[in-house]
Amino acid sequence: MLFGFILASILVEVMGGFWTWAFSYAMASVQGDSMTGLFSIIGFFAVYVLTCLSIVNTCFAAIHVVPDNALGWLGGQMSNSFGRGTEDYVNSKTGGAITAVGSQGRPGGGARGIQDSRDRKDKMMQMQTREEKTNEDIRGSASRPNIGG
């Protein structure tokens, strides 16, 4: 973990310095003497701070990556631990929403909700077809004279 911390500290210095250098050129072209310029500066500042936080979080994730993969880099078996929490995190954040919307609150998941909507669409199409056929029958019988009966 110590080597990961040292690597992360070096990466934060390098990437943070590059981001600050590149961002200074973007800020140099902002006009601050108008109301829109003031809002632009505030927006740019928010983007700068959020990107700096992202750089720090990403770099210091190396504290866990270096020890997990050190043996694989030295020639041992590669480990599959990189990004191990990402899939669980995404599933926990989006899985419930997709299931709830797809199944419309019923158990069984999103596929059932999609199938139910297809079934409803098919039933509506059948009802419209029956309605059109009934209307044609009514129109046809009204236009034909009743001769035999």
N, C-alpha and C positions, 0 to 999 in steps of 0.2 A: 504494500500500500504506500510505502514511503516513495518508491520510484514513481508510482502513479501520481502522487501529490506533486513531486518535483516536475514531472512532465506536464501536468496540468498548469502549474504556476508559470512555466515557460510559455506554454501555448496561450495562456490568458494575456501575458505581456505582448507577445507577437501579434496575435489576432486583434487584441484591443487597440494596440498602437496602429495597426493597419486600418481598422475601422474608423478610428478618430482622424487619421490622416485623410482617408477618402471622404469622410463626412464633412470635413472642414471645407472642401471645395464645393460641396452641395450647399452648405450654409452661406458661402461667400456670395452666391448669386441670389439670395433671398432679399427682397426689399423690405425693410422694416419700418418705413416711414408712412405706411398706410394701415388701415384697419385689417385688410386681408393679409398684409405682410406680418402683422402681429399674430394673427391666427396661424399663418404658415410657420412662423418660428416656434410657436407652442406645439404645433403638430410635429414638426421636425424634431423637437426636443423629446417628445414622447416616443417617436420612432427610434431615436438614438438610445434612450434609456432602455427600452424594451429589447433592442438588439444587443446591447451590452449585457443585459441580464441573461439573454439566450446564449451568448458567447461564454459567459462564466459558467452557466449550468452545463453546457455541452462539454466544455473543457474539463471541468471537475468530475464529470462522469468517468474520466480516465482513471480515477482512483480505483474504481471497481473493475474496469476493463483490463488494465495491465496485469493484476494478479490472476484474473480468471484465464487469461490467454498466454501467460508467460511460458508455460511448458509447451504449448502448441507452437510458439514462435521458436523455441529452442530445438524443435524436431520431434517432439512427442505427438500424441494424438491431439487433433484440433478439438476444441470444445465448442459447443453450440450455445453458450450462455450469453453471447452478445445480443442485446435487445430482448432478453428473455421476459422482461416485464412489459414490453410494449404491446404484445398481442393481448395479454390479459387486461391491460389498461384500456385499450381500445374497445375490446369486447364488453368490458364492464360499463363503459360510457355510452356506447352506441347500441349494444345488444338489447337492452331493455326498451329503448325507444323504438327500435325497428320492430321488435316483437309486439309492443303495445299498439303501434300504428297499423302494422300489417294484419294483426288478428283482431283488431278493434276491441281489445280488452278481453278476448277469450283465450284460453290456453290452447297451445298447439302451434304457435309461431306464425311468422309472416307468410309462409307458403299457404297456410290454410286460409288466411285472409284474402290472398290473391285469388285462390281458387273460388272462394265464396263470391267475390266480386265478378268473376267470370261466369259463375252459375247464375247470378242475378241478371247479368247482361243477356245471357242466353234465354232466360225466362221472359225477359222483357221483349226480346226479339220474337219469341214464339207468340206472345200475347198480341203484339202488333200485327203479326202475320194473320192470326185468327181474326182480329178486328177488321183488317183489310178484306179478308175473304168474306166475312159476314156482310160488310158494306157492299161488296160487289154483288153478292146474292140478293141483297135488298134492292139495289139499283136495277139488277137484271130482271127481277120479278115485277118490279113496278113498270118497266118499259114493255114487257110482254103482255099481250092481251090474254085474258083467261077465256079460252074458247070452249074447251071441253067440259067445264065443270059447272 
